[in-house]
Amino acid sequence: MKLKAIVHEAEEGGYWAEVPALPGCLTQAATWEELRENVREAIEAWLAAGEGGLEPTTNQRLLEVAV
């Protein structure tokens, strides 16, 4: 599975990143190399947490797809 992360330069130095495909999946780091590892760990943790917070409203349905 490939996911894209948007990387931002932090005002106080370093970087922070968000994964738009995974709501709330954010991380930060002091260096680019550290950020790459932190993004991977954040994605793994988000996926491991499952879909606990995803509840459809009355006009929505969930579709689970294995990749």
C-alpha positions as a printed Julia matrix, in Angstrom:
67×3 Matrix{Float64}:
   0.0    0.0    0.0
   1.29   3.46  -0.84
   0.02   6.56   0.93
   1.06  10.16   0.46
   1.97  12.49   3.3
   2.02  16.27   3.12
   5.16  17.61   4.79
   5.28  21.06   6.38
   8.23  22.94   7.81
   7.53  23.68  11.47
   7.88  27.3   12.62
  10.1   26.22  15.52
  12.29  24.1   13.23
  11.98  20.57  11.98
   8.99  19.17  10.13
   5.49  17.89  10.64
   3.46  15.71   8.31
  -0.14  14.69   7.75
  -1.6   11.78   5.81
  -4.8   13.08   4.18
  -6.15   9.59   3.44
  -6.05   8.77   7.18
  -7.9   11.46   9.19
  -5.94  12.49  12.27
  -2.74  10.74  11.16
  -0.07  13.34  12.02
   3.53  13.25  13.18
   6.57  15.49  13.6
  10.36  15.26  13.69
  13.53  17.31  13.83
  15.08  15.85  10.66
  13.84  14.59   7.3
  15.15  11.07   8.0
  13.43  10.94  11.38
  10.21  12.23   9.79
  10.21   9.43   7.22
  10.36   6.83  10.01
   7.78   8.66  12.12
   5.35   8.85   9.19
   5.67   5.09   8.66
   5.09   4.45  12.38
   2.11   6.83  12.47
   0.49   5.07   9.51
   1.09   1.65  11.04
  -0.41   2.78  14.36
  -3.4    4.36  12.63
  -4.08   1.18  10.67
  -3.58  -1.02  13.73
  -6.15   1.02  15.65
  -8.76  -0.13  13.16
 -11.94   1.61  12.27
 -13.16   2.2   15.81
 -13.85   5.9   15.26
 -15.5    5.45  11.87
 -19.26   5.33  12.2
 -21.44   6.08   9.17
 -24.3    8.55   9.42
 -27.75   7.64   8.12
 -26.91   8.46   4.49
 -23.45   6.84   4.48
 -22.17   3.27   4.29
 -18.78   1.74   5.07
 -16.91  -0.21   2.44
 -13.93  -2.23   3.66
 -11.28  -3.01   1.03
  -8.23  -5.2    1.58
  -5.1   -3.94  -0.17
